[in-house]
Amino acid sequence: MLHFQPPKDVTASHCICLFSLSRSEVDVKLLTMTLKIAMPGKQSGSTFSQLRLFLSFLMYCWGLADPACGYFLKNCTIRGNLSDNFNLKVLCYNRNLEVMPINIPCKVSVLDVAMNNISKIGKLDFKGLSNLKILNMSINQISQVDDGSLRSLKALRELNLAHNRLTTLSDHLFQGLASLSLLHLDNNLITTIGSSSFQLLSSLKTVNLTKNNLHNMKEVQPIVQLPHLQELYIGSNRFTSFQSQEISNTSIELRLLDLSRNPLGVFRITTDVLPYLEVLDIAYCGQLGHMEWDVLDRSFLRNVKSLNLSGIEMSLERMAMVLQTVNSSLVHLRLYDISEERVKALIDFACNIPTLSLLRLHHNNISALSEEFLQSCKQVTEVDLENNNIIQLSEVSFRSMEQLSTLRLGHNRLSSVPDATRNISTLMLLDLSFNIIHKLGCSDFSNLTGLTQLFLFHNQISNLPGCVFQDLKDLRILKLGSNKILTLNDDFMSGLHKLEFLSMSYNKLSSISKGDFKGLASLKTLLLFDNQIASLEDGAFEGLVNLTELRLQSNKITQIDIRNTVLTGLPHLRTLDISCNYITYVNDDKLDPPPLSHLTSLENLLIFSQRHKGLCHLPINFLEGLKSLLSFQAGSLNIKDLHPDTFIHTPRLWFLDISKNEFTALTPKLFHPTPSLNRLYLPKARLQSLDFLIGANLSRVTFLQVRKNDITVVNETVLQSLPALTYLDMQDNPFTCGCSDAWFVQWMESNNQTQVAGAGELTCNYPEDLKGNKLLDVELQFCTVDLGLYYYISTTCLVLLTLIASFAYHFLKWEVIYGYYLFLAFLYDTKQRNKHKPHGCQYDAFISYNAHDEPWVLRELLPELEGEQGWKLCLHHRDFQPGKPIIDNIMDGIYGSRKTICVISHRYLESEWCSREIQVASFRLFDEQKDVLILVFLEEIPTHQLSPYHRMRKLVKKRTYLSWPRVGEHTAVFWQQLRLALETKDGPAEENPILSGVQAL
């Protein structure tokens, strides 16, 4: 996969699209990009044209590949599929970020950057995120949002900027957010709102401006004018008055208005601007006990169903006026923190509202409920008296409440179940939690025949009489947790035939006996965790034929209690939690019989964190019979090894957690029986390698967590064995940061299927000089070269070169030698061609001859040419400079002479230095186009011996040649011809007669 690096002038915050474009889109984008790169100004010339075509071709080739980049973000986690337009999430919360993360996938629909230190939002931070629907930037330090920075977020529906440091909402801040429906701006420092800030937010339904520094109600006028606004939260600001004419002159569709915790001195409505208002919150408003209530017409608030008057600074008379204003529609009234006396005074006003059904009276320091307290609340169906100091209630406190269905008395100081709660046949939910009830009596819940939910947790109950719940025929949920219950009476459950949920956690139960739950045939969930259970009798859960969830964690259960005779009679059990107990095994031998063999419907088994020494060993057949098991959590058990046959009885296993054990290695055979495994957790397992995954048949694993192990290298084969992997967590491993990890780094940066969690935080442990560095910051590009390909190319070239050299040596030996010296002559000629001596040549002729022909040169040639004719010759033995390289002497001699006379014989043709001399002279003839070469043949030489010199005929067109007369022939003509040849100018001569087959003179 190709990885495209954007140009340096492109802002780093641009998103990188992780999806393929259509061919036409690629063509257009690449053409545009190529023109921008290749044509920054007016250009011309063939070089530029070729460069432009080359760049265009390269960019087009890149475009044909999928332009996807790595499936990870530094300091972020991606949830979902990159091609999913609806569920792709990027989670970057609580990562200590100071700027917006870069390279966000363009198809992201949810982006969470909450709880960081971001201070500014730039114009390009969200460019390209046109699919984003939810953006959470809460709990940062944002004080500046550039105008237009949110313009690209066309599909954004929810924006959360709460808990920042914004002071002003500019006119263009929300430009482009036409789809926005929910906006959180609470807990900022906002003092000013631009007049057109919200003008284009036509879809906005909810705005939260709670806890800012707004003073004037006119600031929110542009908001309330929005056509679809339904909820407006402006509590905890500095508004001193609410007057309808300041927000609108026409009716608006607002359903909820929160004005709580403002120092309102006046609440005035003079026109029907809030006809649809259903929820009004003016809690903790007013100044110094005074707040004016002025609603000109009661019908202006005719649809208010929920009213919060908690902690309001208002006189009783005006509070009564408030209640009278909404007496035609009020359903839910909240009166917190207004004192017991004021509550008692207001109850009659409130309960005279015929539509009132829910009354919440928290934190009023009520200590007792008299007979008259709720006497007028006949129509109320739910009373919430939590968080008071109620000690006693009159027996008839609720007698007049004929429709009471929910009664909440939690967080009070009741020492027993009050008599007032008896005989309320309409009651469906009774909450007595967080009191100091010590014991229960047989008549405590008498005649509560309609009760379906009973909450008694967090009390001091130690005993459960067998008759206590006998009248609760319809009870579905019973919560008895966090008490001091020591034992279970075998018949205390009598009558609870419809009970579905029973919580007895955080008690002091020490054992479960046979028949303790036999009457609970409908029970589905049984919570017994955090007791002191150390003994389970055979048949302890007998009768729980519909039980689906059993929680026994954090007790004192040992392996002795985990046997099939205990866990019997549970045909529908789906979840069993026996974690945090004292179960341990000395070896992994088979158990007889298997302890869980009767739980054929079990889907979730939790056995992690056994205390003392841990489980130590997991018997081979521990899971026998669990053919439906989907999830097995067995972390922190001090297991050092697992038998390869451990999971042969769980073919449907989907989730496996064997983290925090003492494995150093695992075998691939362990996972062969689990082809459906999807999620595998192995953190803190002392693993040194992931090679066990190779051949483990884990083709469906999508999630792998192996953090905090001793893994130093991840090789290609391991990850290829997990073709479906979409999430990999390898944080806190000691990576080597060498070439052995180069492939893994390249894979992280290029693959678009698997997300590597915290990839940017993976650190080096080796070598020492890189310890602590980030793996992705280490330069490993040189390691990614495919050496195999280079080795192949190099070897192939070497073999071909050897073959060619062998062939040339065998068949073209002399041609090769000749060509070699010809090349040397060419090099020297190129070097010397521009050198000219100021006074002409030093010699008339350079004599090239073989040492065996030296007698002829000294006896015949030298006396004639120098003695008789007066020419100045250059001879090896006489004129070469001592100590100078031979080839340099030859070159200087030839180029320092007008002519070169080659005395050719059989010996001459075999001489290496003679060959070089004639080659240099030949090149001078060819390159300078001068007749500088004179060939003198001392012997007759057959044509086949001249074959290496046939190439010379093609290169040198004109040449002079002479033959030394045979013995007995006259030499005068020869010397005359040689003299004429030396006298000729440097122009081209006739073609060489010997090479053309013409007899010389």
Secondary structure, DSSP 8 states (H G I E B T S, - for coil): -------TTS-TTS----S---HHHHHHHHHHHHHHHH-SS---SHHHHHHHHHHHHHHHHHHHS-----S-BTTBEEES-TT-TTT-EEE-TTS--SS--SS--TT-SEEE--SS---EE-TTTTTT-TT--EEE--SS---EE-TTTTTT-TT--EEE--SS---EE-TTTTTT-TT--EEE--SS---EE-TTTTTT-TT--EEE--SS----GGGGHHHHTSTT--EEE--SS---EEEHHHH-SS-----EEE-TT---SEEEE-S---TT--EEE-TT-SBTTB-EEEES-GGGGTT--EEE-TT----HHHHHHHHHHTTTT--EEE--SS-HHHHHHHHHHHHTSTT--EEE--SS---EE-TTTTTT-TT--EEE--SS---EE-TTTTTT-TT--EEE--SS--SS--GGGTT-TT--EEE--SS------TTTTTT-TT--EEE--SS------TTTTTT-TT--EEE--SS------TTTTTT-TT--EEE--SS---EE-TTTTTT-TT--EEE--SS---EE-TTTTTT-TT--EEE--SS--BTTT-STTTS-S-TT--EEE--SSB---SS----SS-TTTT-TT--EEE----STT------TTTTTT-TT--EEE--SS------TTTTTT-TT--EEE--SS--S---GGGGTT-TT--EEE-TTS-----GGGTTS--TT--EEE--SS------HHHHHT-TT--EEE-TT--B--SGGGHHHHHHHHH-SS-EEETGGG-BB-SSGGGTTSBGGGS--GGGGS-HHHHHHHHHHHHHHHHHHHHHHHHHSHHHHHHHHHHHHHHHHHHHHTT---TT--SEEEEEE--GGGHHHIIIIIHIIIIIIS---EE-HHHHS-TTS-HHHHHHHHHHTEEEEEEEE-HHHHH-HHHHHHHHHHHHHHHHH----EEEEESS---GGGGGGGHHHHHH----EEEE---TTS--HHHHHHHHHHHHS-SS-----HHHHT----
